[in-house]
């Protein structure tokens, strides 16, 4: 039982880091090195199973908000609009 819990925690940590890295990569791809001041929104396509990670990032203050784009659905993937504070990045 303990090994299963540790594996789950490790998987969640990897999912958290992968999601945060994907947001940062999309931010750089969209804005490059010249980030505007204030709130910025990036679009990210990822599996719906990572919605919990987006909630965790919001609770930790790493992102301001996220919203599901209901017009997009491709298999397991969904499109999310993620709002960040560029001044805090």
WOPENOR-V254150 format. One record per residue. OMEGA is omega in radians with two decimals (none if undefined). Layout:
[[OMEGA] [OMEGA]]
This chain:
[[-3.11] [3.13] [3.11] [3.14] [3.13] [3.12] [3.13] [3.12] [3.12] [3.12] [3.11] [3.11] [3.11] [3.12] [3.11] [-3.12] [3.12] [-3.14] [3.12] [3.11] [3.12] [3.09] [3.13] [3.12] [3.13] [3.09] [3.11] [3.13] [-3.11] [-3.01] [-3.08] [-3.12] [-3.08] [3.11] [3.05] [3.12] [3.10] [-3.08] [3.04] [3.14] [3.07] [3.10] [-3.11] [3.06] [-3.13] [3.14] [-3.13] [-3.12] [3.14] [3.10] [3.11] [3.11] [3.09] [3.08] [3.10] [3.11] [3.12] [3.13] [3.14] [3.11] [3.13] [3.03] [-3.14] [-3.10] [3.00] [-3.09] [3.10] [3.04] [-3.03] [-3.13] [-3.07] [3.04] [3.14] [-3.09] [-3.13] [-3.05] [3.06] [3.10] [-3.11] [3.03] [-3.03] [-3.13] [3.14] [3.01] [-3.06] [-3.14] [-3.10] [-3.08] [none]]
